[in-house]
Amino acid sequence: MSFKFCPKCGKKEGVFIKGFCKECFLQDNQLILFPEKIQFQYCNRCNKVRVQRHWVEFDSINLVDFLKSRIKPKDFEIQDIEVELEEVNEKESNALIEVKGLAEGIPLILKNRIKLEKVPGICDSCMKISSDYFEATIQARFKEKNPAQEEKVFFEFQKLIEEMSKKDPLSRIANKGKTNNGFDLILSSNRAARLSAERIARKYNSKVVRSFSVVGVDKTGKEKRRYTYCVRV
């Protein structure tokens, strides 16, 4: 009658891999190559982190997918990876990794903790905001002088722009100016200016008159434009 025993610890029962018990085999064999530490640049204004070329929320899918890509198997068939992010403090976090897979056909679950070190910086959006960057102007014009209506329309613009800021960090009113027959809003985001102007125009059965000026060229030679959207209420 044949029986198994672990040549290292003498165990005779349980799961065996390549002739060793599971515990001894895992002690002597590194099936997954985990990085000890990964550095990320983070924005000290909005707390986003930079993953390759993109600034994303700390708990975003992009960051989790990137962490999964840094896990390298060695004689191990990965079936699933789960990542749990744990924020320690402003500058340090941990990624708790659980990898499910097969070694010699034996199902195993391997766990590890990767230290995520945050290096302070500033993201592109916050850099633009801090430098009074703007892309568009909304001109709200009224047929009759009515301060109450002007204030109402301003708050409608403000609400729309704040809603869009959840997806577009540049969706913000950089400045507001008063005119004889309305007001001007300076926006950091051209997209937010266009969409909010179109929605207000539809609400008041009006049209948007668009114009632009060229303020330079980018690195590829493409024109840089600043747009103006005029809405008459």
QUICORGI-V914652 format. One record per residue. RES is the residue in one small letter. OMEGA is omega in degrees with one decimal (none if undefined). D_LAST is the distance of its C-alpha to the last C-alpha in whole Angstrom. Layout:
<<RES & OMEGA & D_LAST> <RES & OMEGA & D_LAST>>
This chain:
<<m & -179.1 & 94> <s & 175.1 & 92> <f & -178.1 & 89> <k & 169.0 & 86> <f & -178.6 & 86> <c & -178.9 & 84> <p & -179.3 & 87> <k & -176.3 & 85> <c & 177.7 & 84> <g & -179.1 & 87> <k & -177.2 & 84> <k & -177.8 & 85> <e & 177.5 & 83> <g & -177.2 & 79> <v & 178.3 & 77> <f & 177.1 & 79> <i & -178.3 & 77> <k & 175.1 & 79> <g & -179.7 & 82> <f & 173.8 & 81> <c & -174.7 & 79> <k & -176.7 & 75> <e & -179.8 & 75> <c & 179.1 & 78> <f & -178.8 & 76> <l & 176.7 & 73> <q & -172.9 & 74> <d & -176.4 & 76> <n & 178.0 & 73> <q & -176.1 & 69> <l & 179.6 & 68> <i & 175.0 & 64> <l & 178.2 & 63> <f & 172.2 & 61> <p & 179.9 & 59> <e & -175.9 & 60> <k & 174.5 & 57> <i & 178.5 & 54> <q & 175.4 & 52> <f & 169.8 & 48> <q & 178.3 & 46> <y & -179.2 & 43> <c & -177.8 & 40> <n & 175.4 & 41> <r & -178.4 & 37> <c & 176.1 & 36> <n & 173.2 & 39> <k & 177.8 & 39> <v & -179.0 & 42> <r & 176.2 & 42> <v & -174.2 & 44> <q & -176.3 & 45> <r & -172.1 & 42> <h & 174.3 & 39> <w & -173.9 & 38> <v & 174.7 & 38> <e & -175.6 & 38> <f & -177.6 & 42> <d & -175.5 & 42> <s & 177.0 & 41> <i & -179.3 & 42> <n & -179.4 & 43> <l & 179.6 & 45> <v & 178.8 & 47> <d & 178.4 & 48> <f & 178.7 & 48> <l & 177.7 & 51> <k & -178.8 & 53> <s & -179.5 & 53> <r & -179.9 & 55> <i & -173.4 & 58> <k & 179.0 & 61> <p & 176.4 & 63> <k & -175.1 & 67> <d & -177.8 & 69> <f & 179.5 & 67> <e & -178.3 & 64> <i & 176.6 & 61> <q & -179.2 & 60> <d & 177.3 & 57> <i & 175.0 & 55> <e & -178.0 & 53> <v & 174.6 & 52> <e & -177.9 & 51> <l & -176.5 & 49> <e & -178.3 & 50> <e & -179.2 & 49> <v & 175.7 & 51> <n & -175.6 & 50> <e & -174.1 & 47> <k & -176.9 & 49> <e & 175.1 & 51> <s & 175.8 & 51> <n & 170.8 & 53> <a & 178.6 & 53> <l & -172.4 & 55> <i & 174.0 & 56> <e & -176.9 & 58> <v & 177.0 & 59> <k & -179.9 & 61> <g & -175.3 & 63> <l & 170.5 & 67> <a & -176.0 & 70> <e & 179.4 & 73> <g & -179.3 & 71> <i & 178.9 & 71> <p & 179.9 & 68> <l & 172.2 & 67> <i & -178.5 & 64> <l & -177.0 & 64> <k & 177.4 & 62> <n & 177.5 & 61> <r & 178.2 & 58> <i & 178.0 & 57> <k & 177.0 & 56> <l & -178.2 & 52> <e & -177.7 & 52> <k & 177.4 & 49> <v & -175.2 & 48> <p & 178.0 & 46> <g & 177.3 & 43> <i & -177.5 & 39> <c & -176.7 & 37> <d & -177.7 & 35> <s & -179.7 & 32> <c & 176.5 & 33> <m & 179.8 & 34> <k & -178.9 & 31> <i & -177.4 & 29> <s & -178.9 & 32> <s & 179.9 & 32> <d & 178.2 & 28> <y & 173.6 & 28> <f & -176.2 & 24> <e & -173.4 & 23> <a & 176.0 & 19> <t & 172.3 & 16> <i & 176.0 & 13> <q & 176.6 & 11> <a & -177.0 & 7> <r & -174.3 & 6> <f & -178.8 & 5> <k & -179.9 & 7> <e & 179.9 & 9> <k & -177.3 & 11> <n & -176.5 & 11> <p & -179.2 & 13> <a & 179.5 & 13> <q & 178.4 & 9> <e & 179.2 & 9> <e & 179.1 & 12> <k & -179.9 & 11> <v & 177.9 & 9> <f & -179.9 & 12> <f & 175.6 & 14> <e & 174.8 & 13> <f & -177.1 & 13> <q & -179.5 & 16> <k & 179.1 & 18> <l & -177.1 & 17> <i & 177.3 & 18> <e & 177.7 & 21> <e & -179.3 & 22> <m & -178.8 & 22> <s & 178.2 & 25> <k & 179.5 & 27> <k & -177.6 & 28> <d & -177.1 & 27> <p & -179.3 & 28> <l & 178.5 & 26> <s & -178.4 & 23> <r & 175.9 & 22> <i & -178.4 & 20> <a & -178.8 & 22> <n & 176.7 & 21> <k & 179.2 & 18> <g & -179.6 & 17> <k & 174.8 & 15> <t & -178.6 & 14> <n & -176.3 & 14> <n & 177.9 & 10> <g & 179.6 & 9> <f & 175.9 & 12> <d & 174.8 & 13> <l & 176.9 & 15> <i & -176.3 & 18> <l & 176.8 & 20> <s & -176.9 & 23> <s & 176.2 & 22> <n & 180.0 & 21> <r & 179.4 & 21> <a & 179.1 & 19> <a & -177.9 & 16> <r & -176.6 & 16> <l & -179.5 & 16> <s & 177.7 & 14> <a & 179.8 & 11> <e & -178.8 & 12> <r & 178.0 & 12> <i & 178.9 & 9> <a & 178.4 & 8> <r & -178.1 & 10> <k & -176.8 & 9> <y & 176.7 & 6> <n & -178.9 & 8> <s & 177.3 & 7> <k & 177.7 & 9> <v & 174.0 & 10> <v & -175.4 & 12> <r & 172.3 & 15> <s & 179.4 & 18> <f & 173.6 & 21> <s & 179.1 & 24> <v & -176.3 & 28> <v & 179.1 & 29> <g & 177.5 & 32> <v & 177.9 & 34> <d & -176.3 & 36> <k & -179.4 & 39> <t & -179.0 & 39> <g & -179.8 & 38> <k & -179.3 & 34> <e & 170.5 & 32> <k & -175.6 & 29> <r & 168.8 & 26> <r & -173.2 & 23> <y & 173.4 & 20> <t & 179.0 & 16> <y & -178.2 & 13> <c & 179.0 & 10> <v & 177.4 & 6> <r & -177.8 & 4> <v & none & 0>>
